[in-house]
Each structure stands twice: as structure tokens, then as C-alpha cells.
Amino acid sequence: MSLRSVSARSQISGVAPSRTPRWTRRRVRDRCVRSVWRSSRDVSGPVDRCRPFSTETHEFKAETKKLLDIVAKSLYTDKEVFIRELISNASDACEKLRFLQTTQQVKDVSDAERPLQVTLSVNESERKFVIEDSGIGMTHDELIEHLGTIAKSGSLDFLQRGESDASKIIGQFGVGFYSTFVVADKVEVYTKTADKEKGEKGYLWTSDGSGSFTITEVDEVPRGTKIELTLKDDATEFSKLATVKKAAQKFSSFIDFPIYVTEEGEPKPINKQEALWMKSSATEEQHLEFFRFLSGNSYGKPWYTLMYQTDAPLSIKSCFYIPDPDNAPSRMFTKDPEIGISLHSRRVMVKKHADGVIPKWLHWMKGIVDCEDMPMNISRESMQDTRLMEKLSMAVVRRILRFLQQEAKKDPEKYQKFFRGYSYFLKAGLIEDKEGNFSRHKDDLLKLLRFELDTQLDLDKPEEPEDTDAWHCQATADLCNPSGSKMRKDKRVLTEEEQTQMQKFIKSVLKEKVEQLYDNACIAAGTLDDPRVLMSRLNKVLEMFVYQGAGYDYARDRRVNVSTARNLSR
Ligand SMILES: Nc1ncnc2c1ncn2[C@@H]1O[C@H](COP(=O)(O)OP(=O)(O)OP(=O)(O)O)[C@@H](O)[C@H]1O
């Protein structure tokens, strides 16, 4: 039987022969047989002169193995997340190619006539789920690097903390490509890089998720990536058209490339392709959908939503969400967080995590900033680009802070809950803004801070506030700055005299404590440059303990002789 007839009979069902690339028309096994053997240079030579493409076997990195083991054995109920992860990767791959082409970083594109798109297809009888994109693709080395190690620092964190509950890991971080092993016992990835300068060879990556993967060179792979899953017995629902179509619709509404599901041999478009942030308004339902899409979750709703569009000082179209304060990130695991807002220019993604525009203390916000004036190949080295980023950042952050001020006035109770969840980041913002942004957002930030006092503050009879939490103290110290914004008591602005009194009061009450507490706060925030400065103060605190413990009033009488102190410390 000729290869052609085998291929024609065993094509993946639902793929239109006339509208789809050649590779989807051939059964995988046949293509592998055909492609792992290739003629020697002398094509007219006998069959025994053919030599096989060698198949390399690689071990997954240790953490990847651990993650795969947890994921593959999981009984995770929300299995469809793998579709979201694969669609998102396929869309990122298209986005990347569009970006590199637009910025002339890829000049010679493979299969240049292939439009940027994503296609999903299934084969129920063979338990197959297939997704293919015409995006950037991967070279041999990129395959090893990208699919052999864990990319998501979040899931790595979880593993390092000894977490082994797959539902928590998958629920919170998605685990990207590896979520395929929740549903598949065999994963095959066909890929070819779009950049001809990097090579024109195609590769097949295969794994059953049990510790190693193989890579084989393959003929006739078009530009992009095709992922073929052989589904586990308990996941055969994902070889059903109706299930896949429903899930794909749910996860692809805002993808900026056409997404097709092959139905009765015809690719049918399923996504609306709407970039919400470019619209002048949107319904609550649309925001909910977009928020979930950006957070990579199929649940949850935003606490606050802000759409911000302006033409001056820059042309900005943006959409921001603040997640439920109950899910605010823990400050213990946010030392080097990824910014949740991406930067676009006329819909094309310029930066996935828009640092430079959004400061770290606002990393927990989700959203998109689209700025027409932004060059696509923005560089950190160019002063002009840096200035543009700063200008954009000023406009966007100021708008966010003023929006929060408005919300605080509109619904103080709702704001109170927001503040409880995110207060640490706003207080940290005050410090980071001072250090990295000349305190340009200080006035706006101060208006957002709230302090709890156990007793009603009496300016004539000062009492010490109970809450002397370190950030609190630092923020309070900032308030003491005479150029600070006005403080309020009982919803009225304090008079100048009252403010001076208040500053004196805070300084008198917190004087000794702010010494040491400020440094503790700096250690917690990882901003203390020289820990040696702590030593003399720590020694003093210890000395204080020793004296006070023995009944001496250290603050009033420090003239206790040294031998008494030595005896005491024993
Ligand atoms: N369809 C694809 N085309 C090209 N490269 C891909 C594709 N799918 C995955 N990759 C590569 O593999 C890497 C790992 O993918 P994975 O989904 O595990 O994490 P990620 O996508 O980097 O994480 P995140 O979802 O936070 O962006 C990607 O960063 C990308 O470089």
C-alpha cells in the first residue's frame, strides 16, 4: 500500500483536506514511519541506503519530573484547564511571531503565506485531541529548553514549599504545557521555527510524562506547533467535539487571532476576537469574562474595574482589574513578583509583564495598557523609550490611585475591605515610590491609607496607638514629614495647628520604637543595604531588656555601673 493511500485513509477526522496543511492530513504514525527514515543524499540510492533520523532521549529536570508526577497522578476535577493553557500558548506563539515580524527581528519567515491562526480538532475513535498554531514554533534547542523545564516560578515555589496538592498548583498557576498530562498519557509536539535564519528543520517531541522525552527530526512540518494528545481513559470526553468546542469558546473569546474548531471537515471560527480595552465601554459580563481570561481562572470576579482611555499626554486605552481582596497575594511570597498588567501597542503585545510602566507594589492588578505611541521594539537602553515609559507610568498609576480615592468616597465599606487586603502593598508603595520615583505618587497614596486606633485620638492627652506594626510606623514616619499631605480626624481636615500637634504626638510616642522597627521593616522588604547598622541598635535593645528586667528604668537612669549590668546579664 502506498504511503499516500495510507495517509489519505487515516487522516484525523474533522480536518478538511482542502483547507488544512498537508501534515494534518496524514496519520501521525504513518508520518513518523515516513519521516524518521530519510534518504541519504543520493536519493536514487537503494532502500538500504536510507538511514533513520536519530531519536534523542532526554531526562526532564528534577523539579519538572516532580511536577509531572504530581500532575499526571492528580484526580483534578477541573480538567479542561489544559485547553485554556494550550490555547494561551498557541496565541502567545502567534503574538510573538507577529511582533518579531513587525519589528523586523525575523526577516525571513518560513511558510510566509500561512495566516496566523489556531485550529483545534478531535478524533473520538482514536481518543485524540489536537491543537495547532502557525506561530513562532521552536527550534531543537528551544524544545529542550522550553518543554524540559518548568517556566512558571509560581509552581516552582509551590513545589519548593513541599506542596503536592495538584489542584492547588494547577488552580493557582495553571502549570502551562504540563497540564496536558492531567488528561493525556502520551503527548506529541510537532514544531518548526518561523525564523528561517534559525533553521528549516521540523521536530517531533514525545513524552508519556514519566521522566523523559524524545526528540526526532521530522520532515514536512509546516511553521508553527501542533500538539497531539492521546487521552487517558478517564478523559475521553476531550475527544468529543461538543466538549472541546464549548471549552474553546469559553477560553478564547479575547484571543486576537482566529481560532477554529474543525467540524464535519470544515474549520469553524469560534472566537469573537474583541480586544475589550479598545472599546469605549463594556458590560459587566464582558468584564467578568475578560478578568477571568487575564487571571487564567474560570472563576472569581473583580473587586474593582477601571476602563481608562485618554489622548493626552499619550494615547492610552486600558482596562484594569483589582482581584478580590480575600485573594490578595501573601507578602511573604512576593519578593520578585511578575507584573499582572501587559503592555500593548495597537493590540500587539509589547511586554507581557509591564514592569517599567506598573510599579512592583501594584503587581497584583490585572489588565492591559495599550499605548499607540509606544514603539514595538521598546528598549531599556534608549533614553527616549525610558522617558516614554515613565510618562506612561505616571499617567496610568495616577489614574489608578485617583480611581481608588473615588471608590473610597463612593462606598467606604467596600473600600475598607479592599484596604484590609492590599494595605501592605500601598504602604510599601509609599516607600518604593520615594526611593524610585521621587515620591511623585506620595500625595495620592497618602489619601488611600487608613490607620486603626484603639482609642479615639485625643490631641491634648496623647495615648500610644496599639497598632505599631512596622509598615504602619514607616508610613506614619512619612506622615510626619512636614510636606506630607493633610491628615484628617473625624472626616474633617485638621487645622495647621492640629497637624503640628499631631506630628509632635506621633514623634513623641513612637520615637524609640521607630528606631528599630523601621530597620525591621526594611529587612522584611529586602531593602536594607547594610545590616551592620543594626548591630549597635540591637545591642542597645538587649541592654535595655537586661536593665528593665532587673527593675531599672532604663530610659530615665542609664548610670547603672557596668559590673551590675554584667551580673544582671548572667
Ligand atoms: N505553541 C507553542 N509555540 C511555541 N512555543 C511554545 C508553545 N507552547 C509552549 N511553548 C514554549 O514553551 C514554554 C513553556 O510553556 P508553558 O505553558 O509551560 O509556560 P508559559 O507559557 O511560559 O507560562 P505562562 O503561561 O505564564 O506564559 C513557553 O514559554 C514557550 O516558550
The ligand as an SDF file (V2000), in Angstrom:
LIG
                    3D

 31 33  0  0  0  0  0  0  0  0999 V2000
    2.5070   26.5240   20.8590 N   0  0  0  0  0  0  0  0  0  0  0  0
    3.7230   26.9170   21.1890 C   0  0  0  0  0  0  0  0  0  0  0  0
    4.5260   27.5150   20.2880 N   0  0  0  0  0  0  0  0  0  0  0  0
    5.7740   27.9290   20.6050 C   0  0  0  0  0  0  0  0  0  0  0  0
    6.3210   27.7920   21.8330 N   0  0  0  0  0  0  0  0  0  0  0  0
    5.5660   27.1930   22.7700 C   0  0  0  0  0  0  0  0  0  0  0  0
    4.2510   26.7210   22.5170 C   0  0  0  0  0  0  0  0  0  0  0  0
    3.7770   26.1620   23.6600 N   0  0  0  0  0  0  0  0  0  0  0  0
    4.7390   26.2960   24.5850 C   0  0  0  0  0  0  0  0  0  0  0  0
    5.8110   26.9200   24.0810 N   0  0  0  0  0  0  0  0  0  0  0  0
    7.0760   27.2630   24.7650 C   0  0  0  0  0  0  0  0  0  0  0  0
    7.1560   26.5190   25.9510 O   0  0  0  0  0  0  0  0  0  0  0  0
    7.2670   27.3860   27.0920 C   0  0  0  0  0  0  0  0  0  0  0  0
    6.6230   26.7680   28.3040 C   0  0  0  0  0  0  0  0  0  0  0  0
    5.2100   26.7870   28.1730 O   0  0  0  0  0  0  0  0  0  0  0  0
    4.3010   26.7280   29.4600 P   0  0  0  0  0  0  0  0  0  0  0  0
    2.8900   26.7430   29.0160 O   0  0  0  0  0  0  0  0  0  0  0  0
    4.6810   25.5730   30.3120 O   0  0  0  0  0  0  0  0  0  0  0  0
    4.6430   28.0270   30.2970 O   0  0  0  0  0  0  0  0  0  0  0  0
    4.4880   29.5650   29.8170 P   0  0  0  0  0  0  0  0  0  0  0  0
    3.5000   29.6330   28.6980 O   0  0  0  0  0  0  0  0  0  0  0  0
    5.8510   30.1230   29.5950 O   0  0  0  0  0  0  0  0  0  0  0  0
    3.9020   30.2490   31.1260 O   0  0  0  0  0  0  0  0  0  0  0  0
    2.7990   31.3940   31.1160 P   0  0  0  0  0  0  0  0  0  0  0  0
    1.5160   30.6580   30.8960 O   0  0  0  0  0  0  0  0  0  0  0  0
    2.9110   32.0560   32.4590 O   0  0  0  0  0  0  0  0  0  0  0  0
    3.0980   32.3170   29.9950 O   0  0  0  0  0  0  0  0  0  0  0  0
    6.6430   28.6910   26.6280 C   0  0  0  0  0  0  0  0  0  0  0  0
    7.1450   29.7900   27.3470 O   0  0  0  0  0  0  0  0  0  0  0  0
    7.0680   28.7320   25.1560 C   0  0  0  0  0  0  0  0  0  0  0  0
    8.3810   29.2340   25.0370 O   0  0  0  0  0  0  0  0  0  0  0  0
  1  2  1  0
  2  3  1  0
  2  7  2  0
  3  4  2  0
  4  5  1  0
  5  6  2  0
  6  7  1  0
  6 10  1  0
  7  8  1  0
  8  9  2  0
  9 10  1  0
 10 11  1  0
 11 12  1  0
 11 30  1  0
 12 13  1  0
 13 14  1  0
 13 28  1  0
 14 15  1  0
 15 16  1  0
 16 17  2  0
 16 18  1  0
 16 19  1  0
 19 20  1  0
 20 21  2  0
 20 22  1  0
 20 23  1  0
 23 24  1  0
 24 25  2  0
 24 26  1  0
 24 27  1  0
 28 29  1  0
 28 30  1  0
 30 31  1  0
M  END
$$$$
